[in-house]
Amino acid sequence: MGKDNIPSIKNEEQYEALRDKGMSKEKAARIANTPDSGKKGGKSAAYEEWTVDELKDQAQKVGIEGRSKMNKKELIDSLRNH
């Protein structure tokens, strides 16, 4: 942990840019600490190609509440708007 008991940020430059755009500390840290988050042209399949279980796992990683009761479309919408 760094100063003031804040976990270390893996991509400080990206974190600061996200904070400058108005993101909360938590959300900016979550994004800046995600591997390959700053790279473009990701190789992930579109959410529509993911299984419901994969979508629920991703929703859990990003902290979406109520995901267990969501259908595939609701999960996709929540992930895209989170």
C-alpha positions as CSV (number, residue, x, y, z in Angstrom):
1,M,0.0,0.0,0.0
2,G,1.1,3.5,-0.7
3,K,0.6,6.7,1.2
4,D,-2.6,7.1,3.1
5,N,-3.2,3.3,2.8
6,I,-4.2,3.6,-0.8
7,P,-3.3,0.5,-2.9
8,S,-0.6,1.1,-5.5
9,I,-1.7,2.0,-9.0
10,K,-0.1,0.0,-11.8
11,N,-0.6,2.6,-14.5
12,E,-0.3,6.0,-12.7
13,E,-0.4,8.0,-16.0
14,Q,-3.7,6.4,-17.0
15,Y,-5.1,6.7,-13.4
16,E,-4.4,10.5,-13.4
17,A,-5.9,10.9,-16.9
18,L,-9.1,9.1,-15.8
19,R,-9.3,11.2,-12.6
20,D,-8.9,14.4,-14.7
21,K,-11.9,13.2,-16.7
22,G,-13.9,13.1,-13.5
23,M,-13.9,9.4,-12.6
24,S,-14.0,8.4,-9.0
25,K,-10.7,7.2,-7.4
26,E,-12.1,3.6,-7.2
27,K,-13.2,3.4,-10.8
28,A,-10.0,5.0,-12.1
29,A,-7.9,2.7,-10.0
30,R,-9.8,-0.4,-11.2
31,I,-9.3,0.6,-14.8
32,A,-5.6,1.6,-14.4
33,N,-4.9,-1.7,-12.6
34,T,-6.5,-3.9,-15.3
35,P,-3.8,-5.6,-17.4
36,D,-3.7,-4.2,-21.0
37,S,-6.4,-1.6,-20.1
38,G,-4.5,1.2,-22.0
39,K,-4.1,-0.8,-25.2
40,K,-6.4,-0.4,-28.1
41,G,-7.6,-3.1,-30.4
42,G,-8.4,-5.7,-27.8
43,K,-8.9,-9.3,-28.8
44,S,-12.0,-10.0,-26.7
45,A,-15.1,-11.2,-28.4
46,A,-18.2,-8.9,-28.4
47,Y,-20.3,-9.4,-25.3
48,E,-23.0,-10.9,-27.4
49,E,-20.6,-13.9,-28.0
50,W,-20.0,-14.4,-24.3
51,T,-21.9,-16.9,-22.2
52,V,-24.2,-15.7,-19.4
53,D,-21.8,-17.1,-16.9
54,E,-18.9,-15.2,-18.5
55,L,-20.9,-12.0,-18.4
56,K,-21.8,-12.6,-14.7
57,D,-18.1,-13.1,-13.9
58,Q,-17.2,-9.9,-15.6
59,A,-20.1,-8.1,-13.9
60,Q,-18.8,-9.3,-10.6
61,K,-15.2,-8.1,-11.4
62,V,-16.5,-4.6,-12.1
63,G,-18.9,-4.5,-9.2
64,I,-22.3,-4.6,-10.8
65,E,-25.1,-5.2,-8.3
66,G,-28.0,-7.5,-9.0
67,R,-26.2,-9.4,-11.7
68,S,-27.4,-12.8,-10.5
69,K,-31.0,-11.9,-11.5
70,M,-30.1,-10.3,-14.9
71,N,-30.6,-11.9,-18.3
72,K,-28.0,-11.8,-21.0
73,K,-29.2,-8.5,-22.5
74,E,-29.4,-6.8,-19.1
75,L,-25.9,-8.0,-18.3
76,I,-24.5,-6.6,-21.6
77,D,-26.3,-3.3,-21.1
78,S,-25.0,-3.0,-17.5
79,L,-21.4,-3.8,-18.5
80,R,-21.4,-1.3,-21.4
81,N,-22.8,1.4,-19.2
82,H,-20.7,0.8,-16.1
